[in-house]
Amino acid sequence: MTKKTQAHVISPFKSFVAGGFGGVCCVATGHPLDTLKVRLQTMPHVGPGETPMYHGLIDCARKTIAADGFLGLYKGMGAPIVGVAPIFAICFFGYNWGKKLFAEDPMHLRKHEILLSGMYSGIFTTVIMAPGERIKCLLQVQSASHGPQKYKGPIDVVRQLYREGGLRSLYRGTAATLLRDVPASGAYFLSYEWIKDALRKTGETGDELSVGKTLFAGGMAGIFNWLVAIPPDVLKSRYQS
């Protein structure tokens, strides 16, 4: 192994810590919007002449803050925070394993090989993602209701779900989570690598891309990820809550 190659080899522990820290930042910044998303997805349908619970994103945010304060936007964040480090680690583990399975040359992947490897990673993350999403959705939706609160927090959700239906209840919505995460993960990795290729100058490698270009590629990949994920995510949120 050359010195240049050695310099770019990162230990699994460092990858886990770095991915976990990045994931915590992602959850902390994105969870308020996720709370609003879930509440909009799961609000009751209304008939002709009836007033919907929320008229849109801004109205949902206003009513949530009025009822629960600003911290109401962070309801159900405990489960994603706990699971985010292993999810990120498992995601990239699955992606790298997928490259070994689907790619003729793991160092030079073709577009369809990136897509298949990314989709493969979504299977692995579902093991942690499905129960985490179930807990999160129940807490997010519960705080929107005006009745008595059934759950006191993430641990109480796990305890009650397990008592009521065992692991099967905790993993309710696994198929819907797979339906969301498998194609969405493929879209994320494919668009991320494609955008990085488009941003490279002649002779420039991925490791030489500027921080700004890398952030742009990651941000755009996230958009493509959710363009694919939103339809099955609506079904998942309704089923799990």
N, C-alpha and C positions, 0 to 999 in steps of 0.2 A: 504493500500500500504506500503510495507516495505521500510526501509531507502535505501537499495540497489537499489530497483526499482525507488524510487524517485530521486536518484542521476543520473539515466540514462534517466530521462524524460527531454527533451529539449523543451522549448517553441516554438510555431510556428514562432514567430518573430526571435528568435535566429537561427532557422533552415533556415529561409528566408535569413537572413544576411550572415550566413555561406555559404549557397548554392550559394548566389549571388556573394560573394567574390571569391569562388572557380570557379564559372562559368566565371567571368571576367578574372581570371588568365588563364583559359582554352582557352578562345577566344583570349586573347592577344598573347599567345604562338602558338596557332594552326591556326590563321587566315591567315598568309602568305602561309602556305601549302594549306589551303582551297582555296585561290585565284588561286594558280597554278592548283589545281584540277579542279576547275570550268572552267578555261580557256582551259585546255586540253580536258575536256568533251564537251565543246561547240564550239571548233574550227571547221571551215568548212571542209567537206570531200573533198578530192582531187581525181582527176582522174589519169589515167596512165600517167606517165611522169611529173606530176605536183609536185611542192615542197610544203609540208605541212607547215602550219604556225609555228608549233613547232615540234622538233624532239624528245622531251622527257621532263622530269621534269627539268633537269639542263638547257636545252636550253630555256625552258619557263621562268625559273627564271632569266636567263641572259638577255633575251630580255625585260622582264618586268622591271627590274632594269635599263636597258639602256634607256628605253623610259620614265619611270615615276619616276625614282629614287627608293631608298629603300622603301620609304613610299608608292609606288605603290602597294606593297605587302599587304598593309593594306586597300586598297580600299573596301568600303562597310562594314567596321567594326562597324559603328555606330548602325545599326539595331540589330545585335547580342548582342552588349554590353548592349543596352537598354532592350532587351528582356530576357537576360540570367538569371537574378534573378527570375522573375516570372516563367520562363520555368522550372528551377530547382525545385522551390517550387511546381509548378503544377505537375511536374513529380513524385515527391515523394508523393504528395497528392493522385494522381491517383493510384500509386503503393500500398499505404496503403489501399485505398478504394477497390482496386482489391483483396487484401488479404482477406478482409472481405467478399467479394462476392464469391470467388472461393475456399477459404481454409476452411477445417473443423476445424482446429486449427491454427489461425493466428500466434501463437507463435512458431509453429513447422510445417513449410511448407514442403510439398513434392515437388519434382522437377517440376512436371507438373503444380503445383499450383503457383510456382515462375514464370514459363514461362508465364502462363495466366495473372498473376497480372502485370508482366512487360509489356506485350503486351497491356494490358488495359491502362497503364500509357501513352503509345504512342498516344492514341486517344486524351487525354487531352492536351498534349503539342502541338499538331498540330494546335490548335486554335491560338496560338501565333507564332509557328514555320513557318507556311505556308506563311503569309505575310512577315515575317522577312526574310525568304529565298528568296522570290520573289525580295524584295528590294536589298538584298545583291548580288544576281546573276546579276541583271541588272547593278549595279554599277561596279562589277568585270569584266563583259564582255565588258561594254562600254569603259573602260579605255584601253582595248586591241586593240580597233579599231583605225584607223588613221583619221577617219572623225570627224566632229564636235560633241562635247559632248552634249547629250540631257539632261542629269540630272546633277544638281549642287551638289546634296547630298541626303541623305536619306529622308529628309523632302520634298524636291522637287520631289523625286520619288513618294512619297505618294500622293502629291498634283496632279501631272500629271496623275497618274494611276486612281485616284478617279474621276478626271474630264473626263477622256476618257471612263471609263467603270464602275465607282462606285466600291462598295465593291467586286463585282464579279471579276473585273480586279485585285484588290489587292490580292484576294485569289485564283488567278489562280494557278493551280498546287497543290491544296489541296489534291486531290485524290492520286497524285503521292507522296506527302509528307506522307500521311497515309500508302501507300504501302511500303515506306521506314521505317518509324519510328515505326510502330506497331510491325513487326517482329524483328527489330533491338533492340528495347527496351526490348523485351522479351529475346533476346539473351544476352543482356548486364547483366540484373539482374540474369538470370540463371547461366551464366558463372562466374559472380562475387561471388555468393553464393557457387557455386560448388568449385571454386578455394580456397575460404576461408576455406571451409570444408576440402579440401585436405591438406591445410597448417597447420591446427590445430594439436597440440599434444594431446595425450590422456587426457581427462578431461579439456582441454582448451576451453574457450568460445570465441565467436567472438570479444567481447570487450577486451579480453586479447591479441589479436594478436598484434605483433609489428608493428610500423609504416611502416617499410620496407616491411613486408608481406602484409599489407593492400594496400600499393602503388602498389606492384606487382600484387595483385589481381585486383585492379582497372585498371591498365594498360593493363593487359591481357584481361579483360572484354571489354575494349575499342577496342582492336583488333578484338575480336569476333563480337562486335557490327558492325564494319565497313566491315567485311567480308560478313555479311548479307546485309548491307545497300548499298554497292557500286553499284550493278546493278540497283536497282530502283532510286538511287541518280543520275546516269547518265541520265536516262529518265527525272527526275524532273528538273535537271539543264537545259537541252535542251528545255523543255517545258516552263519553267518559264522565260527564257531569250530570 
